[in-house]
Amino acid sequence: MENTNATGTPEGRLFYGWWIVLSGFLNLFFAVGIVFYGFPVFYPSLVDSLGLRRGQVTEGIFLGFLMVAPFVVFLGALIDRLGPRSVIRLGVCLVGLALFFMGWMSTLWQYYALCLVEVVGYILAGPIANQVLIANWFRAKRGRAMGYAYLGLGVGGAVSPILVHFLIDRFGWRGAFEFIGIMIFVALFPIAQLVTRSYPADLGLHPDRSTSLAVPSGESPDQRKIFRASLRTTNFWLILAGTTLVIGAIGTVIQQFVLFLRDQGYSTGQASWVSSGLLFSGLAGRVIVGYLADRFRKKNVMALFYLLMAASIPLLFLVHFRGAVWTFSIIFGFAMGADYMLIPLVTAECFGLQALGKLLAIIIMADSLGQWLGPVMAGRIFEKTHSYNWAWGIVTIAGLMGAALIFSIRQKHIEA
């Protein structure tokens, strides 16, 4: 006869929360890793085939986030009210459809419209919902669980430049978009339907197999009170401003990296391999940062990794030396392992879980605006100066400032 713990779950059976981690891994692999990190490989084709400017190809996603921004609290409230599972299913459908129809677009306005649909899908199926999902299922091992889930983003990012380059060579850029759109829907919708559960209580379980109460679904007056109180704290604005600066710096480098290397004499294929190397390095960073976050002050770990990332960017001024490029890729990629992963951990530690969806929706919306405003800024700078030097200088300073702001957080839990 199997022994059972206090929750009634057999001791020898794998805790279902690790299946939730797997679903988060796959969501982040496809909906974020493949899409976000694969997009820059499409840029040369969009510039050459549709006649778009460098600023315009990165402008589409930025404008999408700008248009969705007024509704971000509503989208965050949907996660808190309906649970992550429901919104992830809808988000997967929107991401898949947007990418599929990008294979049919021929004008700038169509690109912008599809980018808007993609952004809504990204918000619903991407980091926010999956961060809340993992936080609901884990307490003591939350950093480790988040690190494993975020390996999906890293693996997706690492393989996507090579995959997208292969698909474009094989099927053309239009066929590549269609293939990825179908692949995302087929891979993720069954996972959301059959595996994902929003709360441990849905299966009669508790977080971490503990005897404490599971997070309840639905919004309560306490959630609204904590949400309003959190917005009035210095910590909230330190998290928002610090992560926006750093994520903006990361987005600028990632989105312009392939075009930058092509300008310096690298082929698109070579640039894709270097970009993949950067993202493979990020896999080690995600695993290590998860373990460190469970052992040390999360905001200090976050600030350290952000500082390391910012300090590596000046290596791009030595792009003509192949060794410098690969050194940058390894250091920047490793430090990038803390990008979005630590945001929910620090936020939950400061404000708890009850209003986490709405708080993360605001923070990550600001981060996403920075993530896409930075590349637009870099594209405009290149169009004026025919160089990325000013852009690399600006994002280095932004990264250093962001690390300092995160280090300044004073963690104090908000009570209802």
N, C-alpha and C positions, 0 to 999 in steps of 0.2 A: 504493500500500500504506500502511495506517495505521501511524503510529508508536505504539509502546507504551512505557509506563513500566516501572519495576522490578517492578510487581505483575502485569504482563501485561494491564493495562487500557488500551484505546486512549486516547491522550492527548486526542483531540478529543471524546471521549464524556463526557457529564455523569456525574460521580461519583455512584454509586448512593446514597451517603449523603444526598444532597439529596432523593431520593424518600423516604427514611426521615424526613427533616425534614417533608416534606409529610404523611406518615401521622401523625406526631406532632401536626402542626398540626390535622388533622381530628379526631384523638382528643380533643385538648384543647378544640377548638371545640364538639363535641357533648357529650362525657361530662362536661366540667367547666364550660365557658363557658355553654352553654345551661342546664344543670341548676342550677348554683350561683347564677348571676346571674338566672336566670329564676324561681327559686323564690319570691323575695319578692313578685312580682306575683301569685302564687297566694294569698298569705296573707290578703288581705282577703276573698277568696271562701271560704276555709276557716273564717275567723272567722265570717262571715255565714251560710254554708250549714250547716256542721257544728257551730257553736256552740263552737268551740275558743277558748281564750284566747291572747293574744299570746305568752305564755311557752311554751305547748304547741306552737304551730306551729313554733317554732325548736328546741324540746326534742327532737323526733323524731330529727333527724339527730345531735344531740349524744349522745343515748342510744345510737344505733347505733354511733357511734365508741367510746363507753365500753364497750359489750359486745364489740366487736371488738378493743379494745386488748390484751387478754392474748394474742391470737394474732398480733400484728403481726410479731413476729420470724419466725414460721413463714411468713407471707405474703411477707415480704421475702426469705426463703430460697428460696421458690418462684421468685421473679424471678431470683435468682442461679443457681439450679439448672436450671430449665426454660427460662430466657430470657424476655425481655419479650413476645415474640410470642404464646406460648401463654397467658400469664395475661391479656393484653389481650383475646384472643378470648373467654375466659370472662367477663371483666369487662363487656364490651359486652353480652353476653346478659343479665347480671344487671341492669345499668342500664336496658336497654330494657324488660325484663319488669316491674321495679319501678314505673317511670313509667306503663306501660300500665295496670297494675292499680290505680294510684292513682285512675284515673278511675272505679273501681268501689267504692271504699271508702265506708263510711258511719259508722264508729265510730273512736274515738281509738286503740284497740288495733290496728286494722287499719293505721292511719296509721303507728304506731310500728313495726309488723312490716315494712311495706314500706320504711320509712326504713332499717331494718337491712339489708335486701337491697340497697338503693341504696348504702349505705356500703361494703359488701363489693365491689360492682361498681366503685365509685369508686376504691377502693384498688388494684384489679387493673388497671383500664383508664385510670386518671387520672394524676396527676403522677408518682408513684413510678416506675411502669414506663416511662413515656415519658422521664423524666429519665435513667434508666439506659440506655435505648435510644439516645438521642442521645449520651450520654457514651461509649458503646461505639464509635460510628462516627466521632467527631471528637476531635482533640486540640488542634491549634493554633487551629482556628476553632470551638472548642467554645462559647464565649460567643455568637458570632454565630449559630451553628446553633441553640442553645437559644433565643435571642431570636426567631428566625424561627418556630420551633415554637410558642413561647408567644404569638405573635401570634394563634394559633388561639383560645387562651383569651380574649384581649382582644377579638377580633372576635366570638366567640360571646357574650361578656358584653355587648358593645355592642349587638348586635342583639336579644338575648334579651328584654329588657324590652318592647321594641316588638312583637316577634313574639308573645310570650306574651299581651300585652294584646290584640293582634289576634285570636289564636286563641280567647281567652276570649269576646271580643265576638261572634265568628262561631259558635263551637261550644259555648260554655259551658265552665266550668272542667274538667268531666269529659272532654269531648271534646278539650280542649286537652292534657290529660295523655296520653290515648290516642294522639293524633297525634304528640306528641313522642317517646313511647316507641317507636312503630313507625319513625319517622324515624331515630332513633339506631341501631336495629338494622340497618335497610336500608342506611344510609350507612356504618357502621363495620365490620360483620363482613366484607364483601368486601375492604375495604382491609387488614384484619388478615390475612386468608387469602392474598391475592394479592400484596400489595406489601411488607408488613412482614417484615423479617428481623432476627433478634436480634443477630447479630454480622457484621462484615465477612467473617470466615472462612467464613460460610455460603455466600458467593458467590466464595470464593477471593480476597478483597480484603483490604486493610489500612486502618486508620483514616486519614482525610485523604489517601488514596492514597500514604501514606508507605511506607518500606521496613521500618518496625518491625513487630514481631509483633502480630497482632490479638488482642483479648481472647478468651481461650478460654472455652468454655462449661463448666458444671458447677462444683461446689464442690470446693476443694482444702484440704488442711490449712493452707496459707498463708492462705487466706481466713478460716478460723476464728481463726487466730492474730491476724491484723490486726484482725478484728472485736473480739475480746476486748481487745486492746491499745488500740484506739480508744475503747472505752467507759471506759477508765481515764484518759483525757486531759481536761484542763481545756477544751481547744478544743471537744470534742464537746458538753460541757454548756453552753458559751457559745453554740454554734450552736443547740442545742435550746431553751434558755431565751430567747435573744434573738428567735429567729424565732417562738416560741410567743406571746410578748407582742405582737409586731407583727402577726402573722397574726390573732391574737385581736382586735386593734383594727380591722383591716381588715374582718374578718367581722362585727363588731358594727355598723359603719357601713353596710356593704352590705346586711345582712339587715334592718336596721330603717329604712333610708333612705326607702323608699316609704311605710311607715306613718307615719314622722316627718313627711314632707312633707304627707301627707294631713291630719294633725292641725293643720298650720299653714295650711290653706285651699287647698292644691293639690289638683286632681283627680287620680285615679289615672293618667289619661293624661298629664297634665303631669308628674307625678312620674316616670313611666316615661321620658319624654323627657330629663329632667334626669339620671336614672340612666344612660341611654344615653350622654349627653354625657360623663359621668364616665368611662365605660368606653372611649369613643372616644379620649379623652385618654390613656388607658392604652396605646393602640396605639403612640403616639409614644414613650412611656416605655420600652416593651419593646424597640423597635428601638435606641434610643439606649443603653440600659443594656447591651445585648448587645455593642455596639461598645466601650463604655467598659470592660467586663469583660475584653476581650481586650487592652486597652492599659494598664490600671492595676491596682493591687491589688484583687482581687475583693471582699474583705471591706470595704475602704474605700468602694468604690462602693456596696455593699449598705448600709453604715451611713449614707452620705449620703442615699440615697433614702428610707431608713426615717425619718431625721430630718426630711426635708422633708414626708413624709406625716403624721407626728405633729404638726408645726407648723401644718398646715392645718386640723386638726380644730376648733380654737376658732372658726373662721369659722361653724360651725353655730349658735353662739349669736346670730348676726346673720341668722337664717333669714328674717326678715320683709323683708329687703332682697334683691330678686331678684339684684342684682349680686353680693352676697356668696355666694349659693348657687351661682351659676355659676362664680365665682372659686374657691370650694372644690372644685367638681367638676373643674375643669381641673387645679388643683395636686395634689389628692389622687389623681385618676386617673393623672396623669403619674407621680407618685412610686410609685403602686401597680404600675407596670410591673416593679418589682423584687421583687414579692411572693414567689412560689414559684420564680421563674426562677433566681435566684442561689444558692439553697440547694444544689442539686447541684454547682454550680461550686465554691463554697467548700468543701463537704464533700469533693469529689474532690481538690481541691488540698491539703487537709489529710491525707487518708487514702488516696488512690489509688482504683482502680476495683474491686479484687477483691472487697471486701465492701460495695460501694456500695449494693446493693439492700437489705441488712439494715439498714445504718446509716440510709439514707433512710426506710425503713419506720418506724423508731422516731421519727426527727425529725419526719416529716410526720404521723405519728399524733398526736404531742404538739401539733403545729401545728393539726391538724384539731380536736382537743379544744378548744384555745383558740379556734379559729375559730367553733365552735358554742356553747361555754360563754359567750363574750362576749355574743352575741345573747340567750341565755336570761337572763343577768344583766341586760341592758338592759331586756328585757321585764318582768322582776320589778320592777325599779326604777320603770318606768313605771306598773305596776299599783299600786304603793305611793304614788308621788308625782304621778302624772299628768303627768310631765315626763321628758325625756331628759337634762336638764342634768347630773345627777350621772354618768350613763353617759358622756357626752361628756368630762367631766373625767377620769374614770378611764381611759378608753382613750387620751387624750392622754398621760397620765403613763406608761402601759404602753408606748406607742410610743417615747417618749423613752428609757425604760429599755432597751428592746430594741435601739435604735440604739447605745447606749453599750456594751452587752454584745457586739454584733457587732464594733464597733470594737476591742474588747479582745482579739480573737482573735490568736494568734501562730501563723502558718502554719508548720507543720513536718510534713513527710511521715512517715507511719508505715511503716516497712519490716517485711517479714515476717522 
